[in-house]
Amino acid sequence: MLSTWSVRFAIRRSVLSMVLAFCVLEVCFPQTPTAPGEAKGVLMLSATEQRQFVESVLDRNFPEQEGDRFAILLVNRSALVVPILESRIEQESMRSPRSERLIELASAMVAYAGDEEALRAISKLVRIDETSFGYLVGRTLDNAGNWRNPFTVAYRGLELRDEVISRYTMAWAESALASNRMRRVWAEAMLDRYGKVPGDLEWASDPIASRLKAGASSDLRQSVSGLAMEAQKRRERQ
């Protein structure tokens, strides 16, 4: 479950983020903002009621007035929502004719969760069609930055031991680590993972570092280690 701050952040970002994501897919899903208190109220429903709400939204083809509530539930109860979305995508993919709109919107929402649950769902979807669903790995890791450390999610993705998910995860990591900002984010994730600034042993066995195409170059290692040391000192002062 996300913190109270994250819930407020999700309410604030949900409309804009979802509209942008859906319009990129050329399937614009207009939103009518819901009052923050009302949107957050969906978290107070029982699990059965939340499931019924999700099924209802899908059955009604994503009514725009439910956008905020759906987004809040998605990022806070992904273990409940994402499997339902994944199942609907599978079912719709097998129909003829099928609703491309439902598939694209539901796929965007899976990635919007930005967590391990989303990657598990994508692992199932790429078995159906990697070309149609493989890109969702990168989008999931991008979205993860809205709610949590995306490199922590990347580690979880690699732990799934799915070759396709691992390949897309590492493609994302290779691209992300060109940015100093994302190197700092990785440094934070490594501190969380190892409880210290990573040393030789950690760098040699780290699931991400060991899979980088050119390995963990001395420049990358020096940069991330320095950032991890800075982060550790900040934490010690807090």
Residue, then its C-alpha position, 0 to 999 in steps of 0.5 A: m500500500l502507498s503512503t498517505w502522501s502517495v495517495r494524494f500524489a496519485i490523485r493529483r497526477s492521475v488525470l493528467s498522467m492517464v490522459l497523456a498516456f492514452c493520447v500517446l496511444e492515439v486513444c484519448f480517454p477524457q477525464t472528468p475530475t473527481a473530488p480528491g476525497e471522493a476518489k480516495g473513498v474507493l480505498m475504503l470499499s471491501a475487496t469484493e466491492q473494489r473488484q465489482f467496481v473494476e469489473s463494472v468500469l471494464d464492462r462499461n468501457f471505461p466511463e470517463q467519470e470513473g477515471d480518478r477513482f480507477a487510477i487511485l485504486l489501481v496504484n494502491r491495490s494493484a494486486l487486485v486490479v492488475p490481474i483483472l486487467e490482464s485477464r480482460i486483455e487476454q480475453e479480448s485478444m482472442r475475440s474476433p472482432r476485438s476491441e482495440r480500444l479496450i486492449e490499449l487502454a487496459s494495457a496502458m493501465v497495467a503499465y500505469a501501476g508501475d510495480e512488480e504486479a504490472l511486470r507479472a501481468i506483462s510476462k503473461l501478455v508477451r507470451i501471447d504477443e511480444t510485439s504488441f505488449g513488450y513495450l509495456v515493460g519500459r513504460t511500467l518502469d517509467n511510471a514506477g518513478n511516480w510511486r517508488n524507485p524504478f530500479t527496485v521494480a527493475y530488480r523485481g522484474l529480473e527476479l521473475r526469470d522471464e527472458v523477455i521481461s529481463r531483456y526489456t528491463m535491461a534495455w530500459a536500464e541501459s537507456a536510463l543510466a545515461s542520465n546522472r539523475m537516474r544513476r542517483v536513483w540506482a544508487e539509492a536502490m542499491l543502498d536499499r538492496y545491500g544496506k551499504v555502499p556496494g563493494d566488489l562483491e555486490w558489483a560482481s553479482d548485482p542483477i543489473a550491473s552484471r547484465l549491462k552490455a559492456g558490464a559496469s564500466s569503471d566510469l559508471r561504477q565510480s559515478v554510482s558508488g559516489l552517489a551511493m556514498e552521498a545518499q548514505k551520508r544524507r541518511e545518516r544525518q536524518 
